[in-house]
Amino acid sequence: MKLSAFEQWIRDEAVPAGGVGPNESPRLWERHIFDSALFAAFVTDEDTVLDVGSGVGLPGIPVAVLRPDCQVTLLDRSGRRCELASRAVRVLAIDNVEVVQGDVTSYNGGHSVVISRASLPPEELLQVVRNRLPTVRTIVAAGSRIGPPELPDGWESIEIPPDVAGELVWVIRAWISSDTAG
């Protein structure tokens, strides 16, 4: 129910405000909401999640809806996108989400999982997390619908089968351990 309400909010408010491209309206569910929901499979209710480059709340809001006991921080550099994400959180009455305006390269927070949909190249995201966020143990990033993504060092590809995603989709994940930090 809340995911459908979020899709409608994106259509009614985020698209007209420029938070999501105008050509995305016909594919909001499969391209944005559903793809974002895939991230919830890699998060437990005990995790604290940082969504890097969240924009209007993708993938963080769907993760927060599907994992209501998990705390999610939406981080984005744009004040306008943060205002839109904050509005979505209020409209949907989601109480496990915090919206923060800032850049991950200067962010300090104690999160166990980082999620990101194409905000930074994977190798750069991994390096920033290792240098700035010592409590993170897992990073999950958007992958590909075209074919298995090329993997930089430290990443693994996870295939999401067509019977789950409607078509074959890959996401990538990096495990962080104290011996690989720095």
N, C-alpha and C positions, 0 to 999 in steps of 0.2 A: 504494500500500500504506500509506504513512504517513498520507495523507489519510483513508483509511478507518479507520485506527487512531485518528486524532484525532477523527473523528466518534464512534467508540465511546467514547473517553475522555470527550468532552463528555457523552454520554448517561449514562455510568456514574458520573462524578464531578462534572462542572461543573453539570449540571442539579440533582442532589440538593443540591449546596452553594449553589445560588442564583446561580451565575455566568452561567447562561443560564435564561431563563424556563421554567417547567414545561410550558407549552403549545407550546414550540418543538421538542420531541422529534420529532414526526412530520415536521418539515420541516428538520431539521438539514442534510441534504446540500444541497438546492437553495437554501435561504434563507441559510445561514451558510457552509458549506464552499465550495460552488461560487461564490457571490457573492464570497467572499474570494479565491478563486483567480483571478477576473477581474483583480484588482489586479496580479498577476504579469506580465500582458501589458504593463504600463507601467513595468516595472523591468528593468534589465539586471543581469547577474552582477557588473558592476563597481560598481553602486550601493551606497550605504549608506542604509538605509531606517529611518525613524522612524515607527512606528505609534502615532498619537496616540489615546488613549482605547481601548487595545487590549482591555481586559477580560481574558477568558480566553485571548486570543491571536488574535482575529479582527479584521482580516484577516492579521495579521503571520505567524502560524505557517504557514498555507497558502502565503503568499508565500515564506517561508524554505524550505519543503519543495520548492517548484517552482523556486526559484532558489538552489540549495545553495552557490554561490560568493558570494552576496550576504550582507552582514552586516545583520541586522535587530534593531532595538531596539524592544521592546514597552514603551510608556510608559502608565501608568495611575495615577490618584490613589489608588485603593483598595488598601490592603494585602492584603485578602482576595483580590481578583481577581489581584493580582500573585503571591500564593502559589499560586493555582490555575494561572496561566500558567507559573510556574516548575516546578510539578509536571508539567504537560503536556510541557514542553521536556525534562525528565528522562526521563519515561516513553517519549517518542518518540525519545530519543537524538539530538536536534537540536543540533549544535554551532555553528551560525551565528546563534544568537539570544541576546540579552541582555534580561533583564527589569529594568525600572527603575520604582520607585515615585516619582511626582512629577507635577507639573502643567506643561503645556507653556508656560504663561505665565512660568514661572521656570526652565525647562530650558535648558541650554546644551549643544549637541552639534554635531558636524560631519557632518551628513547631506546627501546629495544629493537624496533623495526623501522626502516626507511622504505617508503614506497614512492614511486615516481613514474609519471607517464611522459617521457621524452622531454624532461626539463634540462637535462645535461647529458652529454655522451656518457655511456656506462663507465669508461675508464676514469673520467673526471669525477663522476659521482662517487665512485669507490674511493678515490684518493681523498676527496673532501671529507667523506664520512670517516675514513681512517684517521685523518688529521684533526677533525673538529668534534666528532661525536663518539667518544670512547665506550659508551654503553651499548651502542648498536651491535647486534649480533647477526642481523640479516638485512639485506637490501633486495627488494623486488622491483623490477623495472619492466616497462612495456617492452614487448618484443616485436613480433612480426606476424602478419597474416600471409605474406608472400612465400616465405620459406624459413628454414631455421636461420636465425640471425648469426652473423659472424660474432664470435665471442672473444672479447678481450681477456687477458689473463685475469684469473680470479672469479670468473663468471661461469655459470652453467645454464643450459637451456632446458626448459621444461615444456613439453608438448601437451597442449590441451586438446583432447580429441574432438572430432566433429560432433559426436553425439552429446557433448557437453556445450560446446561453443557455437554449434551450427556450421562451423567450418574449422579447419585445422588452424590453431593459433599457438604461438610460442611466446612465453614470457621468460625473462632471465632473472637469475637469482645469484647473489654473492653471499657467502658466509664470512663473517668477520670473527676472528678469534684474537685473543690478546697477543699471541705470538706473531700475528701478521699485521698488527697495528703499527702505525708510524711509517 
